[in-house]
């Protein structure tokens, strides 16, 4: 057998070295290896290659696999792909090319050997076996077990859409969702030689004729072709009937069909269940129209039938009182009209129970009543306007401000343009309004001079989308931010005062000679930090030793930029360690002196205590952040909100609409008690979650920071949630509700799990290496070794038992590592003992690391 010549493309240098080792141990010839496919193309065009192994991760993120389709199509030898399980979809895109195998990481030596054999075998079959019979365009051969043994090009392109290699697969694995074909295929075992069976079936919305014939005791041939118009119409008729039955029996409405004699002929399952629940009796075919609707007077029903005969559709709402409970039912009666006979052949009665809708409307009205006080009592001014800038709605705060500033009683229909402040102007308002009509959310702040005085406003424009997805309203709301702005103005004035104080000489002075590194720190500089003059030496580096670790890097960068950018002024804010072990914020300011060549030689300046200003800034920052977070609660986003009864968590009083996007459960599911609270938390997390909740309540806590837990969505998918819950109490301090805020963190958890899998993959690959392998630093320190606890690199390198061609001993480590080029492997030969040649191979991974492989027995 000729030795197979293999080329490897692997981006990871360590994995590339391990693949090279496997190929050598399996007895194949490794021609070369590359880090990316671009370098490979020219080499393959100039050399004879038998097999190409590609790791999908070597493809550049900016270059798609399809860009190399032409190159791969022209190759006349098999290709093996390596990748993560998630990469198999990428490999499927190449299914019609020369792709013969996909290996999922980690790849062991045995898996590599098996896939190479399979690829070579498949290549021989495709390129050297006898072709299938071409009596039909699309065909395949199967054995008596139903496994595919051959197929032609047309079959591969039509039916091989989801699998990498269909050879040896059972037909049922390809037609797994096609019941018609499975029935047809299951009868082939009973065929005699030269006999055949015929059927038609649907595949990917295309109707095919299928004929299976026994060609020998062991083999069968199946031919496929598109069906005739007659068969197609027959099959489509069957599909149409099946779809009608599916719609009829799965409808959310109760449907009952009567013939022209007013007798019941058909009814669906929901009609049967609803009739039994409301009327306490079963439906039967043959029931009279008047018997089914016996809760409606007979003369009214007769009038309805007379009206329907026009023909027309009649609708009515009825309330049925059963067992002292009212049930609201909407009924629609429509004729079954035959155009051929120009007559009515029967009636369709459909009904829906609207009791739930009425209850929902009641809850909505209740919610409006609850939200109205909030809407009216907020200090924010709300104006809801239509597309013509006419005011549709406003709250009490808006009413008052218009009354005060414009002496006008605000009413619906007023134009918002009448009340636009002159500081904004109608032109700017019009431009902003048009942008909002394009779907933008705008906000800005402005200073207002009005009849009631000077104040600052934060103005927001929000587009409002209706249930049909149309933008038909604009919400304009303003917030008085005068206090916050005055604080900022006071802060700026405070900064100016600090500058005056510094100029007056009341701050700590410092002086630094850049050429000699001599430093002077004034007594005032030291006293600002709580030190006496003799407690700190005037030495270079004192200031750096007192700087907060988080401020050092940015401080050094700022100083470097000032010195290199020809700046004359240096200014910096850092935290310095005080004598009492607390940090104090200081403002450093200094002048840079330069010589005739513009080289800095001296700096001098002062420090000013700005701790109070920094605390004010942090307070304002936290205040603004809090306002933004609170506002985001009222906007649809990725944070779900739910409020439940503390004693009975299945009793939900409120849930945000966007919770359906996160959990899959609608608001109605929560309100109707359809959410399975006992089952929605993953079984492995359920008990821990319950204990955290009960412990927080028992400890009289105000909040619960739940550990991240898994949540089972309505469709069965599992996601990870981060949950923060507030415990709500009444005026007496009794716990009444739990108000939770939760968000989907599945992506971050998947990233964490993927990282763990990668680590396990690397360990598995490493353990599969047959010989001793080490990753070593330039200084000889072992970074990683499979059996480092059994064998030391020092013992190997200093072993004088061996004699080498290039070196007297491996103790000449410096000479060895400097002579090896990056990504090249150096074979250091040893003595041959008992016909065994012991070797050491060294590969330089990069400037800092080397890979050492050896087959020296550990006992030596």
Secondary structure, 3 states (H helix, E strand, C coil): CCCCEEEEECCCHHHHHHHHHHHHHCCCEEEEEECCHHHHHHHHHHCCCCEEEEEHHHCCCCCCHHHHHHHHHCCCCEEEEEECHHHHHHHHCCCCCCEEEEEECCCCHHHHHHHHHHHHHHHHHHHHCCCCCCCCCEEEEEECCCEEEEECHHHHHHHCCCCCCCCCCEHHHHCCCCHHHHHHHCCHHHCCECCEEEEEEEECCEEEEEEEEECCCCEEEEEEEECCHHHHHHHHHHHHHHHHHHHHHHCCCEEEEEECCCEEEEECHHHHHHHHHHHCCCCCCCCEHHHHCCCCCHHHHHHHHHHHCCCCCEEEEEEEEECCEEEEEEEEEEEEEECCCCEEEEEEEEEEECHHHHHHHHHHHHHHHHHHHHHHHCCCEEEEECCCCEEEEECHHHHHHHHHHHCCCCCCCCEHHHHCCCCCCHHHHHHHHHHHHCCCCEEEEEEEEECCEEEEEEEEEEEEECCCCCEEEEEEEEEECHHHHHHHHHHHHHHHHHHHHHHCCCCEEEEEECCCCEEEECHHHHHCCCCCHHHCCCCCCHHHHHECHHHHHHHHHHHHHHHHCCCCEEEEEEEEECCCCCEEEEEEEEEEEECCCCCEEEEEEEEEECHHHHHHHHHHHHHHHHHHHHHHCCCCCCEEEEEEECCCCCCEEEECCCHHHHHCCCHHHHHCCCCCCCCCECHHHHHHHHHHHHHHHHCCCCEEECCCEEEECCCCCEEEEEEEEEEEECCCCCEEEEEEEEEECHHHHHHHHHHHHHHHHHHHHHHCCCCEEEEEECCCCEEEECCCCCCCHHHHHCCCCCCCCCCCCCCCHHHHHHHCCECCEEEEEEEEECCEEEEEEEEECCCCEEEEEECCCCCC
